[in-house]
């Protein structure tokens, strides 16, 4: 389960064009708040989730959380 729908992203040269195409007006080193669902699959932004099995709150990068979710079709912590 997603804990926070919105996350903070720091803009840099490699992601500035991506966020500008989505309608965000940003330049280098800006920090913007975006919906977690808009993050690219390879994003390294750290998110918090609640394990659907044991209820523990845990953190990991968006990229790793997405990979785990796609494998199990639910949010699963490293202990479950």
Rosetta constraint file for C-alpha pairs under 8 A:
AtomPair CA 1 CA 49 HARMONIC 5.50 0.50
AtomPair CA 1 CA 50 HARMONIC 4.98 0.50
AtomPair CA 1 CA 51 HARMONIC 6.57 0.50
AtomPair CA 1 CA 52 HARMONIC 6.45 0.50
AtomPair CA 1 CA 74 HARMONIC 7.78 0.50
AtomPair CA 1 CA 75 HARMONIC 6.05 0.50
AtomPair CA 2 CA 48 HARMONIC 6.75 0.50
AtomPair CA 2 CA 49 HARMONIC 4.82 0.50
AtomPair CA 2 CA 50 HARMONIC 6.48 0.50
AtomPair CA 3 CA 48 HARMONIC 5.70 0.50
AtomPair CA 3 CA 49 HARMONIC 5.25 0.50
AtomPair CA 3 CA 50 HARMONIC 6.57 0.50
AtomPair CA 4 CA 36 HARMONIC 7.91 0.50
AtomPair CA 4 CA 47 HARMONIC 7.61 0.50
AtomPair CA 4 CA 48 HARMONIC 6.89 0.50
AtomPair CA 4 CA 49 HARMONIC 8.00 0.50
AtomPair CA 5 CA 35 HARMONIC 5.73 0.50
AtomPair CA 5 CA 36 HARMONIC 5.52 0.50
AtomPair CA 5 CA 37 HARMONIC 7.86 0.50
AtomPair CA 6 CA 33 HARMONIC 6.25 0.50
AtomPair CA 6 CA 34 HARMONIC 5.36 0.50
AtomPair CA 6 CA 35 HARMONIC 4.38 0.50
AtomPair CA 6 CA 36 HARMONIC 5.36 0.50
AtomPair CA 7 CA 33 HARMONIC 5.50 0.50
AtomPair CA 7 CA 34 HARMONIC 5.58 0.50
AtomPair CA 7 CA 35 HARMONIC 6.35 0.50
AtomPair CA 7 CA 36 HARMONIC 6.05 0.50
AtomPair CA 7 CA 45 HARMONIC 7.81 0.50
AtomPair CA 7 CA 47 HARMONIC 7.36 0.50
AtomPair CA 8 CA 31 HARMONIC 6.45 0.50
AtomPair CA 8 CA 32 HARMONIC 5.59 0.50
AtomPair CA 8 CA 33 HARMONIC 4.50 0.50
AtomPair CA 8 CA 34 HARMONIC 6.39 0.50
AtomPair CA 8 CA 45 HARMONIC 7.90 0.50
AtomPair CA 9 CA 31 HARMONIC 5.53 0.50
AtomPair CA 9 CA 32 HARMONIC 5.42 0.50
AtomPair CA 9 CA 33 HARMONIC 6.27 0.50
AtomPair CA 9 CA 34 HARMONIC 7.10 0.50
AtomPair CA 9 CA 45 HARMONIC 6.94 0.50
AtomPair CA 10 CA 29 HARMONIC 6.00 0.50
AtomPair CA 10 CA 30 HARMONIC 5.84 0.50
AtomPair CA 10 CA 31 HARMONIC 4.45 0.50
AtomPair CA 10 CA 32 HARMONIC 6.58 0.50
AtomPair CA 11 CA 15 HARMONIC 6.16 0.50
AtomPair CA 11 CA 16 HARMONIC 5.67 0.50
AtomPair CA 11 CA 26 HARMONIC 7.27 0.50
AtomPair CA 11 CA 27 HARMONIC 6.69 0.50
AtomPair CA 11 CA 28 HARMONIC 5.34 0.50
AtomPair CA 11 CA 29 HARMONIC 4.96 0.50
AtomPair CA 11 CA 30 HARMONIC 5.23 0.50
AtomPair CA 11 CA 31 HARMONIC 6.06 0.50
AtomPair CA 11 CA 32 HARMONIC 7.59 0.50
AtomPair CA 12 CA 16 HARMONIC 5.73 0.50
AtomPair CA 12 CA 27 HARMONIC 7.61 0.50
AtomPair CA 12 CA 28 HARMONIC 4.92 0.50
AtomPair CA 12 CA 29 HARMONIC 5.66 0.50
AtomPair CA 12 CA 30 HARMONIC 7.87 0.50
AtomPair CA 13 CA 17 HARMONIC 7.84 0.50
AtomPair CA 13 CA 28 HARMONIC 6.41 0.50
AtomPair CA 15 CA 19 HARMONIC 6.50 0.50
AtomPair CA 16 CA 20 HARMONIC 6.16 0.50
AtomPair CA 16 CA 26 HARMONIC 6.95 0.50
AtomPair CA 16 CA 27 HARMONIC 6.52 0.50
AtomPair CA 16 CA 28 HARMONIC 6.90 0.50
AtomPair CA 17 CA 21 HARMONIC 6.10 0.50
AtomPair CA 18 CA 22 HARMONIC 6.60 0.50
AtomPair CA 19 CA 23 HARMONIC 6.61 0.50
AtomPair CA 19 CA 24 HARMONIC 5.53 0.50
AtomPair CA 19 CA 25 HARMONIC 7.71 0.50
AtomPair CA 19 CA 26 HARMONIC 7.55 0.50
AtomPair CA 20 CA 24 HARMONIC 4.87 0.50
AtomPair CA 20 CA 25 HARMONIC 5.73 0.50
AtomPair CA 20 CA 26 HARMONIC 6.62 0.50
AtomPair CA 26 CA 30 HARMONIC 6.23 0.50
AtomPair CA 26 CA 32 HARMONIC 7.88 0.50
AtomPair CA 34 CA 38 HARMONIC 6.90 0.50
AtomPair CA 34 CA 39 HARMONIC 7.80 0.50
AtomPair CA 35 CA 39 HARMONIC 7.34 0.50
AtomPair CA 39 CA 43 HARMONIC 6.30 0.50
AtomPair CA 39 CA 62 HARMONIC 7.81 0.50
AtomPair CA 41 CA 62 HARMONIC 7.21 0.50
AtomPair CA 41 CA 63 HARMONIC 5.67 0.50
AtomPair CA 41 CA 66 HARMONIC 7.25 0.50
AtomPair CA 42 CA 62 HARMONIC 7.35 0.50
AtomPair CA 42 CA 63 HARMONIC 5.01 0.50
AtomPair CA 43 CA 61 HARMONIC 7.19 0.50
AtomPair CA 43 CA 62 HARMONIC 5.69 0.50
AtomPair CA 43 CA 63 HARMONIC 5.47 0.50
AtomPair CA 44 CA 61 HARMONIC 4.97 0.50
AtomPair CA 44 CA 62 HARMONIC 5.76 0.50
AtomPair CA 44 CA 63 HARMONIC 6.10 0.50
AtomPair CA 45 CA 61 HARMONIC 5.33 0.50
AtomPair CA 45 CA 62 HARMONIC 5.69 0.50
AtomPair CA 46 CA 59 HARMONIC 6.51 0.50
AtomPair CA 46 CA 60 HARMONIC 5.30 0.50
AtomPair CA 46 CA 61 HARMONIC 4.23 0.50
AtomPair CA 46 CA 62 HARMONIC 6.03 0.50
AtomPair CA 47 CA 59 HARMONIC 5.52 0.50
AtomPair CA 47 CA 60 HARMONIC 5.79 0.50
AtomPair CA 47 CA 61 HARMONIC 6.01 0.50
AtomPair CA 47 CA 62 HARMONIC 6.19 0.50
AtomPair CA 48 CA 57 HARMONIC 6.75 0.50
AtomPair CA 48 CA 58 HARMONIC 5.65 0.50
AtomPair CA 48 CA 59 HARMONIC 4.43 0.50
AtomPair CA 48 CA 60 HARMONIC 6.83 0.50
AtomPair CA 49 CA 57 HARMONIC 5.63 0.50
AtomPair CA 49 CA 58 HARMONIC 5.56 0.50
AtomPair CA 49 CA 59 HARMONIC 6.25 0.50
AtomPair CA 49 CA 75 HARMONIC 7.10 0.50
AtomPair CA 50 CA 55 HARMONIC 5.60 0.50
AtomPair CA 50 CA 56 HARMONIC 5.58 0.50
AtomPair CA 50 CA 57 HARMONIC 4.35 0.50
AtomPair CA 50 CA 58 HARMONIC 6.32 0.50
AtomPair CA 50 CA 75 HARMONIC 6.96 0.50
AtomPair CA 50 CA 76 HARMONIC 7.94 0.50
AtomPair CA 50 CA 77 HARMONIC 7.92 0.50
AtomPair CA 51 CA 55 HARMONIC 4.74 0.50
AtomPair CA 51 CA 56 HARMONIC 5.33 0.50
AtomPair CA 51 CA 57 HARMONIC 6.28 0.50
AtomPair CA 51 CA 58 HARMONIC 7.38 0.50
AtomPair CA 51 CA 75 HARMONIC 5.26 0.50
AtomPair CA 51 CA 76 HARMONIC 4.86 0.50
AtomPair CA 51 CA 77 HARMONIC 5.45 0.50
AtomPair CA 52 CA 74 HARMONIC 6.42 0.50
AtomPair CA 52 CA 75 HARMONIC 5.47 0.50
AtomPair CA 52 CA 76 HARMONIC 6.03 0.50
AtomPair CA 53 CA 75 HARMONIC 7.96 0.50
AtomPair CA 53 CA 76 HARMONIC 6.53 0.50
AtomPair CA 53 CA 80 HARMONIC 6.88 0.50
AtomPair CA 54 CA 80 HARMONIC 7.34 0.50
AtomPair CA 56 CA 77 HARMONIC 7.43 0.50
AtomPair CA 58 CA 77 HARMONIC 6.64 0.50
AtomPair CA 60 CA 64 HARMONIC 6.58 0.50
AtomPair CA 60 CA 65 HARMONIC 6.29 0.50
AtomPair CA 61 CA 65 HARMONIC 6.16 0.50
AtomPair CA 62 CA 66 HARMONIC 5.97 0.50
AtomPair CA 63 CA 67 HARMONIC 6.36 0.50
AtomPair CA 64 CA 68 HARMONIC 6.24 0.50
AtomPair CA 65 CA 69 HARMONIC 6.05 0.50
AtomPair CA 65 CA 75 HARMONIC 7.56 0.50
AtomPair CA 66 CA 70 HARMONIC 6.08 0.50
AtomPair CA 67 CA 71 HARMONIC 6.35 0.50
AtomPair CA 68 CA 72 HARMONIC 6.34 0.50
AtomPair CA 68 CA 73 HARMONIC 8.00 0.50
AtomPair CA 68 CA 74 HARMONIC 7.93 0.50
AtomPair CA 68 CA 75 HARMONIC 7.11 0.50
AtomPair CA 68 CA 76 HARMONIC 7.11 0.50
AtomPair CA 69 CA 73 HARMONIC 5.07 0.50
AtomPair CA 69 CA 74 HARMONIC 5.10 0.50
AtomPair CA 69 CA 75 HARMONIC 5.37 0.50
AtomPair CA 69 CA 76 HARMONIC 7.22 0.50
AtomPair CA 70 CA 74 HARMONIC 7.61 0.50
AtomPair CA 72 CA 76 HARMONIC 7.57 0.50
AtomPair CA 76 CA 80 HARMONIC 6.15 0.50
